[in-house]
Amino acid sequence: MTDDLELFATMSFKGRRFDGEFIPVGALPAIASYQDTLIQMAKAIWREENPDKERLPKDFVKSFDLGLRGIGQGSKVAQLPRRVDENGSLFGDGAFDDIFIEAQERIAAAVIAANNNTTIRPLPENVIFPFEKIGKSILSSEVIDINPLAHGKKRVGIFRVSESAVNLVVRKSRVRNFKKIDSLGFVIGLSEAPSALRISSSFGFFSYPLPWAELRSNGAYSIGSVVSFSINVETDALGEIKRFISPGAISPSLALPLGIELVDRIRGFAELEAGWLDGLGAPQSPSTSMRAMEFAVYLTRFVEGVFVFPESEGGIQFEWKSNDIAASLLINEDTFLLGASDLRSDRFREKFFRGVSDVAPNFYPV
């Protein structure tokens, strides 16, 4: 195995304690806590995108190895290089972007929101404690400017960590509300003990209890089906489900007129034969068509003006606009490619998923 070092980020410590010849040892835990925060956030992202998997990939934590290289004079600047394995890939086929870079972006977004007094996306439970330790490593009069530099990209700019910013993010992350949710979701799994449907929704994931006999006999609850539900839950500050409290009602979801129209179009795509596009078009597989029809029912309950068309390599593409976001979803036999453009800027994000369970909570990955 060969590996190399790549600068992942720098941490600039600013305040009276850092104007001398050395960096105070009491501030050094901020560096270790930042690495732990990134690892815990990466774990949370992995679990969000793989709700059906209980274990992390092998050597998940070992794959993220930060070091400390040099402390600059004046306002102390700690360089944090990352050891990069050039012959291996944690995620094998490149199906996932670098999850640790995304973890850093999530942390940056929360801190920037705290500094700008805008809406903060709460941190996952496992991230709060190591993140809080960063703030406890500096005095109230001190700050740390973190500059993300991974892969030579600056997808987020320098963000300033202070005791007050950390405390605000932590406080918002610990907010809990009790509410009733009436919405739609996808069936992503069936459990026998306890007997329940596993549901993915725009509010997060939850298990809805149902008798096992009904789960086995009712085809409307097969994996991938769209259901309407009413549940009582505990949510975080952004309304994402943190704890399921009790069921209300659940039933197969009925398509709206636009959904019925799109389903009929998708059925028509299934009749396309090989070579339908100037001799090059590939036909849709039954699995692709079924996934697309289920998503048509789901999507048209949330947004209007949805378009669908066949893709030359056998996929089915959805396109729609919502407020200032233009989005697309390419459905293939066993993968999804979700893209979104912010029409107010040139920002574009694209995310690749292997299951419908990941797509529902991630309509607009910008």
Buried (B, 14 or more C-beta within 10 A) or exposed (E): EEEEEEBBBBBBBBBEBBEEEEBBEEBBBBBBBBBBBBBBBBBBBBBBBBBEEEEBBEEBEEBBBBEBEEBBEEEBBBBBBBBBBEEEEBBEEEEBEBBBBBBBBBBBBBBBBBBEEEEBBBBBEBBBBBBBBBBEBBBEEBBBBBBBBBBEEEBBEBBBBBBEBBBBBBEBBEEEEEEEBEBBBBBBBBBEEEBBBBBBBBBBBBBBEBEBEEBEEEEEBEBBBBBBBBBEBEBBBBEBBBEBEEBEEBEBBEBBEBBBBBBEBBEEBBEBEEEBEEEEBBBBBEEBBBBBBBBBBBBBBBBEEBEBEBBEEBBBBBBBBBEEBBBBBBBBEEBBBBBBBBEEEEEEBBBBBBBBBBBBBBBBBB
